[in-house]
């Protein structure tokens, strides 16, 4: 195979084969790609990744959701149900370091591409599987979706305005995204082991486990007390005041989560009466009387606009911030300073924005390497790099083994 594509980041020179769709697997791939790995995304010929049809919105006919999840990857469209298609994949795996897959249980095995089938042929391969519930246990065969995982992991029972309200999911698909991040962490740990020993291994995580991982505080409370905590709106289960308050013109968050910040908040508010109230003198009392505390604080914040309060709180050393919508977050100067919104040039959508890499490296900085691929956009180049000549590639495309889209 031709020399590997060189990218920025600590994973430059690492090759990843992504057999993944929708979100959790592609999150793992985009994290590795932004850190410098070459990610070859293999999609089915008939329509590709299902996220390509997650519209609206679209830009120039391309799904905005797909372009967010798959930026910087090289695209290959392949019929893996055919023997020739699988042979192409094997050529790629012979030069690959990592494989990512998130198909339903048994799919990879039926194709002859399960971990046990590949480990003898590629003993150094790191093989990452993401699924709804993991590859073992009584639920291993169940399909997985973020909504289901949020419900079963306890997240929905702790999210919402308060007791007695209908269950509510977190707005973003947090188990999908967290599972992708956990998989990337697991892949990098397995790759470190490989660098030491030469041995690959299987990495297995799930949306369900991702959701469980997000319940650290609530699980600690339930394990200690035997009582499962319920929804608390924006409040914290262990510290107060730590929640959102309405101002004259909007909402701000207050993080007076320890005694020092509580006393600083009282100074900013000029709230001598609250300082003298024995219910609020210590965190245990503030948690016991959290509703009364919020009711006592609310009138202060309604007395001025958000910017006034944020300036006063910053000057007083109290952690606080505005409640921004997503578009306002994109415009925030800290977002921009941290390169969390960047621009790429897409062959159809043109100049467009995407989210940046959330991990910064001093010596080997990563970056978003480019836009998401069109379906099969790089098929010819990938096959040429794998040793296929032009006539062979033309034949594979003509027979429907390989798909391509010309930009």
Phi and psi in degrees as a GROMACS rama.xvg file:
@    title "Ramachandran Plot"
@    xaxis  label "Phi"
@    yaxis  label "Psi"
@TYPE xy
-63.2402  164.202  UNK-2
-55.0199  140.339  UNK-3
-67.3064  146.747  UNK-4
-61.9732  136.454  UNK-5
-98.4902  127.666  UNK-6
-128.224  171.352  UNK-7
-76.3964  160.161  UNK-8
106.293  165.35  UNK-9
-67.8922  -16.4039  UNK-10
-100.336  14.3085  UNK-11
-54.9312  131.371  UNK-12
95.5155  -10.3402  UNK-13
-86.4068  135.916  UNK-14
-111.229  130.521  UNK-15
-120.31  132.908  UNK-16
-104.262  118.56  UNK-17
-104.963  108.386  UNK-18
-105.021  66.0906  UNK-19
-141.248  156.014  UNK-20
-143.873  169.348  UNK-21
64.9735  -97.0728  UNK-22
-137.479  -56.7948  UNK-23
-58.8752  -50.8807  UNK-24
-63.4123  -47.0188  UNK-25
-60.4919  -31.7095  UNK-26
-61.3234  -44.5623  UNK-27
-58.4667  -45.8441  UNK-28
-63.9986  -41.6643  UNK-29
-69.5948  -33.823  UNK-30
-61.9946  -46.5872  UNK-31
-65.8328  -39.0947  UNK-32
-65.7255  -43.1207  UNK-33
-63.6578  -25.8949  UNK-34
-88.4408  10.8455  UNK-35
111.702  -11.013  UNK-36
-69.2855  149.668  UNK-37
-84.3957  116.978  UNK-38
-110.249  117.433  UNK-39
-99.8292  111.981  UNK-40
-91.1921  118.021  UNK-41
-99.9159  119.696  UNK-42
-118.958  155.087  UNK-43
-67.2133  149.491  UNK-44
-67.0298  -41.4998  UNK-45
-78.0512  81.6512  UNK-46
93.7532  -16.6538  UNK-47
69.9098  -158.001  UNK-48
-54.0323  133.775  UNK-49
-59.8805  -22.8801  UNK-50
-66.0092  -17.9105  UNK-51
-61.1542  -20.0507  UNK-52
-106.572  12.3048  UNK-53
-83.6317  77.9852  UNK-54
-134.367  155.756  UNK-55
-74.1475  168.639  UNK-56
-90.08  161.93  UNK-57
-137.282  158.5  UNK-58
-124.06  118.664  UNK-59
52.3775  36.501  UNK-60
83.6167  -1.10199  UNK-61
-102.731  133.354  UNK-62
-61.8742  125.732  UNK-63
-62.6202  -37.4399  UNK-64
-64.335  -44.6099  UNK-65
-62.1141  -43.689  UNK-66
-66.3893  -30.3108  UNK-67
-68.2377  -44.0328  UNK-68
-80.3317  -14.8545  UNK-69
-128.307  20.2495  UNK-70
-62.2954  146.454  UNK-71
79.1656  1.90758  UNK-72
-98.2999  156.931  UNK-73
-94.9577  137.814  UNK-74
-107.068  128.077  UNK-75
-127.46  127.707  UNK-76
-103.758  125.421  UNK-77
-147.026  139.743  UNK-78
-91.028  97.1844  UNK-79
-78.7601  -7.42187  UNK-80
-79.2788  -13.3735  UNK-81
-94.4671  151.036  UNK-82
-63.6142  -40.5526  UNK-83
-66.7827  -36.4384  UNK-84
-63.5902  -42.216  UNK-85
-67.8591  -32.6897  UNK-86
-65.8355  -38.201  UNK-87
-60.4567  -44.8842  UNK-88
-61.7155  -40.3118  UNK-89
-62.3292  -37.7502  UNK-90
-60.7644  -40.3443  UNK-91
-68.1821  -40.3695  UNK-92
-66.0083  -28.4449  UNK-93
-62.0035  -23.9007  UNK-94
-112.551  7.14499  UNK-95
-94.9124  156.977  UNK-96
-103.001  -33.1806  UNK-97
-139.037  138.863  UNK-98
-120.012  134.469  UNK-99
-117.809  130.194  UNK-100
-141.936  144.881  UNK-101
-139.142  40.4767  UNK-102
-74.921  165.197  UNK-103
-62.6775  153.794  UNK-104
-52.9468  131.55  UNK-105
94.2455  -17.5277  UNK-106
-63.9213  -49.7408  UNK-107
-64.6097  -36.4378  UNK-108
-65.5923  -41.0876  UNK-109
-64.2534  -27.6496  UNK-110
-85.498  -1.48376  UNK-111
75.5919  21.7517  UNK-112
-119.924  15.6058  UNK-113
-68.0395  165.862  UNK-114
-59.8459  -44.4317  UNK-115
-63.3296  -33.1448  UNK-116
-72.9316  -27.4155  UNK-117
-96.5177  -23.4922  UNK-118
-63.8369  -34.3003  UNK-119
-69.6965  -35.6622  UNK-120
-79.2646  -33.2648  UNK-121
-130.6  73.504  UNK-122
-63.9398  -18.5516  UNK-123
-94.7857  -0.0146755  UNK-124
-72.818  132.182  UNK-125
-92.2081  119.903  UNK-126
-116.336  107.494  UNK-127
-103.165  125.682  UNK-128
-115.885  130.032  UNK-129
-120.32  137.876  UNK-130
-152.794  -179.865  UNK-131
-67.6902  -40.8695  UNK-132
-132.387  5.81835  UNK-133
96.237  164.472  UNK-134
-90.2442  9.66974  UNK-135
-140.135  171.402  UNK-136
91.8343  168.074  UNK-137
-66.099  -17.6439  UNK-138
-103.959  11.6722  UNK-139
-59.0303  -31.8401  UNK-140
-86.6188  -6.32323  UNK-141
-73.3041  142.1  UNK-142
-69.2521  153.396  UNK-143
-123.798  134.981  UNK-144
-135.007  151.961  UNK-145
-55.1047  -44.999  UNK-146
-57.8524  -45.3223  UNK-147
-64.6191  -44.2816  UNK-148
-64.5377  -40.3006  UNK-149
-61.6891  -39.9999  UNK-150
-67.2603  -44.6026  UNK-151
-78.9518  -24.0338  UNK-152
-83.2164  -6.11326  UNK-153
98.5453  -10.4039  UNK-154
-62.4745  -42.4484  UNK-155
-68.0551  -26.8801  UNK-156
-73.3086  -16.0632  UNK-157
-111.422  3.95233  UNK-158
-111.356  133.344  UNK-159
139.345  179.37  UNK-160
-70.8353  -31.5247  UNK-161
167.931  -179.664  UNK-162
-59.2613  148.106  UNK-163
83.548  -2.85883  UNK-164
-92.5562  159.015  UNK-165
-59.433  150.657  UNK-166
-60.8574  145.465  UNK-167
-134.488  134.157  UNK-168
-85.784  156.255  UNK-169
-62.5573  144.17  UNK-170
-57.6599  -59.33  UNK-171
-69.3496  156.343  UNK-172
-75.5449  75.7927  UNK-173
-67.1637  -29.9607  UNK-174
-75.2874  -36.2107  UNK-175
-60.0604  -51.0499  UNK-176
-66.0035  -44.8812  UNK-177
-65.4518  -38.2404  UNK-178
-61.5651  -39.683  UNK-179
-63.849  -41.0418  UNK-180
-67.3545  -42.3276  UNK-181
-61.9925  -39.5759  UNK-182
-63.8866  -41.9177  UNK-183
-61.3339  -41.1061  UNK-184
-61.5665  -45.6344  UNK-185
-64.0371  -40.3458  UNK-186
-61.0664  -43.6775  UNK-187
-68.4684  -34.9407  UNK-188
-65.0519  -43.1339  UNK-189
-66.8162  -36.0583  UNK-190
-67.8177  -36.4477  UNK-191
-61.5615  -43.1774  UNK-192
-60.6877  -40.9618  UNK-193
-62.8612  -39.9397  UNK-194
-62.0638  -30.776  UNK-195
-81.6803  -34.4063  UNK-196
-121.261  -16.9629  UNK-197
82.3133  0.417109  UNK-198
-99.2406  131.01  UNK-199
-84.595  -179.415  UNK-200
-167.781  169.951  UNK-201
-89.307  139.951  UNK-202
-120.604  128.769  UNK-203
-134.085  120.868  UNK-204
-144.455  174.659  UNK-205
-150.477  163.588  UNK-206
-63.0945  -40.073  UNK-207
-59.9736  -48.0399  UNK-208
-67.3945  -33.5811  UNK-209
-61.6215  -43.1963  UNK-210
-64.2738  -42.3213  UNK-211
-59.8941  -42.2083  UNK-212
-58.2699  -32.3813  UNK-213
-77.1782  -1.97155  UNK-214
-101.761  25.6459  UNK-215
-51.4743  -53.1696  UNK-216
-63.9384  -47.5235  UNK-217
-65.7513  -36.0045  UNK-218
-67.8922  -38.8108  UNK-219
-59.1719  -42.8777  UNK-220
-64.414  -47.2885  UNK-221
-64.3869  -39.0346  UNK-222
-68.1745  -33.8277  UNK-223
-80.2717  -32.414  UNK-224
-111.198  -18.3121  UNK-225
79.4969  3.77747  UNK-226
-117.414  127.263  UNK-227
-79.3121  123.785  UNK-228
-69.2819  148.37  UNK-229
-106.806  -168.984  UNK-230
-70.393  145.755  UNK-231
-133.726  23.3146  UNK-232
63.8242  -128.833  UNK-233
-93.1972  2.55828  UNK-234
-78.0467  165.457  UNK-235
-99.825  143.272  UNK-236
-76.8491  -7.91653  UNK-237
-126.567  -18.032  UNK-238
-138.049  149.265  UNK-239
-150.452  146.114  UNK-240
-82.2183  133.556  UNK-241
-152.404  79.1024  UNK-242
-167.031  -178.971  UNK-243
-90.7884  142.335  UNK-244
-127.398  143.312  UNK-245
-76.8705  136.249  UNK-246
-108.346  -170.897  UNK-247
-61.9541  -29.0307  UNK-248
-133.777  12.1153  UNK-249
174.418  -145.116  UNK-250
-134.468  145.925  UNK-251
-134.027  158.953  UNK-252
-106.057  143.148  UNK-253
-121.27  123.885  UNK-254
-112.354  58.3665  UNK-255
-85.1583  66.173  UNK-256
-91.2294  8.0937  UNK-257
-145.587  174.826  UNK-258
-64.2988  -38.0052  UNK-259
-61.7113  -46.4766  UNK-260
-70.5873  -30.0181  UNK-261
-62.3507  -46.9029  UNK-262
-66.853  -36.7459  UNK-263
-63.3472  -41.1982  UNK-264
-60.8608  -42.7573  UNK-265
-62.0565  -37.3048  UNK-266
-63.7942  -44.0978  UNK-267
-63.8207  -40.822  UNK-268
-76.4258  -20.7561  UNK-269
65.6795  39.6944  UNK-270
-102.129  68.2236  UNK-271
-61.989  -33.2913  UNK-272
-63.9479  -38.0882  UNK-273
-71.8516  -34.393  UNK-274
-61.631  -31.851  UNK-275
-87.9655  -8.39343  UNK-276
-77.9741  117.791  UNK-277
-63.8797  -22.3895  UNK-278
-64.7146  -27.0889  UNK-279
-111.378  8.64544  UNK-280
-70.6196  -30.2013  UNK-281
-129.791  160.299  UNK-282
-60.954  -37.8523  UNK-283
-59.5131  -42.1251  UNK-284
-68.3916  -38.9319  UNK-285
-64.7867  -35.8975  UNK-286
-70.5533  -40.2873  UNK-287
-62.1088  -36.1756  UNK-288
-113.901  40.3704  UNK-289
-61.3306  -40.9506  UNK-290
-65.1195  -42.9665  UNK-291
-64.7981  -36.4096  UNK-292
-64.7815  -45.9665  UNK-293
-61.6527  -39.7303  UNK-294
-65.2748  -34.7293  UNK-295
-72.9974  -33.6849  UNK-296
-79.6003  -30.502  UNK-297
-54.3526  -43.9362  UNK-298
-62.1367  -31.7284  UNK-299
-61.3763  -48.3417  UNK-300
-70.5003  -29.2424  UNK-301
-72.8702  -6.24818  UNK-302
-85.4189  -3.43894  UNK-303
-152.839  165.615  UNK-304
-80.3085  170.466  UNK-305
-61.1448  -45.0299  UNK-306
-63.8283  -37.1787  UNK-307
-62.6482  -47.3005  UNK-308
-65.6647  -41.2416  UNK-309
-63.8595  -37.2207  UNK-310
-65.5064  -44.1687  UNK-311
-64.4177  -43.1147  UNK-312
-67.2433  -40.2372  UNK-313
-63.3157  -43.9373  UNK-314
-62.7403  -31.8654  UNK-315
-87.4368  -0.432428  UNK-316
78.5688  21.957  UNK-317
-99.0829  124.025  UNK-318
-60.9127  126.093  UNK-319
-159.66  162.731  UNK-320
-165.653  163.818  UNK-321
-77.8786  157.83  UNK-322
-93.6683  104.603  UNK-323
-98.1852  146.383  UNK-324
-79.3344  172.751  UNK-325
-64.5632  -39.8173  UNK-326
-64.7037  -39.9878  UNK-327
-65.921  -36.9428  UNK-328
-59.5102  -40.1431  UNK-329
-60.9041  -32.6315  UNK-330
-86.9203  -11.102  UNK-331
-61.6799  137.911  UNK-332
-62.4065  -29.949  UNK-333
-70.73  -39.1513  UNK-334
-55.8396  -46.5329  UNK-335
-69.7675  -39.3096  UNK-336
-64.6407  -29.8371  UNK-337
-93.0537  10.9159  UNK-338
55.4395  39.1327  UNK-339
-90.601  -5.83828  UNK-340
-126.707  120.433  UNK-341
-130.117  166.055  UNK-342
-115.189  143.867  UNK-343
-133.64  161.274  UNK-344
-105.388  113.069  UNK-345
-95.3093  141.793  UNK-346
-63.718  -21.8755  UNK-347
-113.544  -43.6493  UNK-348
-79.8866  -13.2141  UNK-349
77.8993  -155.138  UNK-350
-68.5309  125.271  UNK-351
-146.856  159.739  UNK-352
-96.3403  150.241  UNK-353
-147.929  170.149  UNK-354
-82.4608  150.916  UNK-355
-95.3661  -176.663  UNK-356
-78.9158  123.852  UNK-357
-83.6441  3.05502  UNK-358
-118.375  127.722  UNK-359
-106.562  141.104  UNK-360
-122.559  134.509  UNK-361
-75.4639  -36.3457  UNK-362
-100.139  -30.355  UNK-363
-131.719  68.1871  UNK-364
-61.8228  136.629  UNK-365
-89.8593  175.927  UNK-366
-168.531  165.214  UNK-367
-76.0793  122.841  UNK-368
-89.3185  -8.79182  UNK-369
160.876  -174.316  UNK-370
-80.0881  173.78  UNK-371
-69.6348  149.966  UNK-372
-78.797  149.15  UNK-373
-65.6182  161.451  UNK-374
-63.6642  114.18  UNK-375
72.9695  19.4  UNK-376
-57.9768  -36.9138  UNK-377
-107.668  15.4484  UNK-378
-55.0644  -49.1687  UNK-379
-61.3235  -44.8706  UNK-380
-67.0461  -39.789  UNK-381
-64.5805  -43.2759  UNK-382
-67.3572  -37.7585  UNK-383
-62.7914  -42.3866  UNK-384
-62.5877  -29.0115  UNK-385
-83.912  0.564751  UNK-386
104.289  3.72869  UNK-387
-81.1324  136.617  UNK-388
-84.9585  172.134  UNK-389
-61.0916  -39.5579  UNK-390
-65.733  -41.4567  UNK-391
-64.29  -40.585  UNK-392
-64.7463  -43.883  UNK-393
-57.9819  -41.6647  UNK-394
-65.5012  -41.6566  UNK-395
-64.5668  -37.8138  UNK-396
-69.7559  -42.3631  UNK-397
-63.1283  -32.6609  UNK-398
-86.9689  -1.30536  UNK-399
78.7966  16.291  UNK-400
-79.0615  -37.4536  UNK-401
-122.83  139.386  UNK-402
-110.11  156.485  UNK-403
-146.388  152.694  UNK-404
-129.616  128.477  UNK-405
-91.79  125.711  UNK-406
